[in-house]
Amino acid sequence: MSSKNKNHVPFRMCIVCREKFNQNQLLRVSFRSGYIKILPNSDDNGRGCYVCNTSKCIKGLTKQTVENGLRTGLSDVDWSRLDSQLNKLVVKAK
C-alpha cells in the first residue's frame, strides 16, 4: 500500500446542508436488503447517504431527500420508522 492511500481521509457531503465533512463526523443513512437504518459510523455495506449530526440537518431531512440520496423509493412504513429514529437523534443532539 502506498503512503498516499495510508493517509487518505474520506470526505462526504451532507444531503441537507450540502457541506463536506470528514466521514467520521456524519451519520450514515443506510439501505440494505429492503431495510433502512441510521448509523453513527460508516461500517455498513449497501447504498447509503450522509447527514450532519446536528438537530438542524436531522430536522431538515425529508422523505424525498432521503429517497434521492439512496436512489430508491421508500414506503410509508420505512419512512415512519426512519422518522422515529431521527426524532430520537434530535433529542440527543440538543
Long-range contacts (C-beta under 8 A, 24 or more apart in sequence): 10-42, 12-42, 12-50, 13-50, 14-50, 14-51, 14-52, 14-57, 15-49, 15-50, 15-51, 15-61, 15-65, 15-66, 15-68, 15-69, 16-51, 16-52, 16-56, 16-57, 16-60, 16-61, 16-65, 17-52, 17-56, 17-57, 17-60, 19-52, 21-50, 21-52, 23-50, 25-52, 25-53, 26-50, 26-51, 26-52, 26-53, 27-51, 27-52, 27-53, 27-58, 27-89, 29-66, 29-69, 29-70, 29-82, 31-70, 31-72, 36-66, 36-70, 36-74, 36-78, 36-81, 36-82, 37-85, 38-82, 38-85, 38-86, 38-89, 47-71, 47-72, 53-89, 53-93, 54-93, 55-90, 55-93, 55-94, 58-86, 58-89, 58-90, 58-93, 59-86, 59-90, 61-86
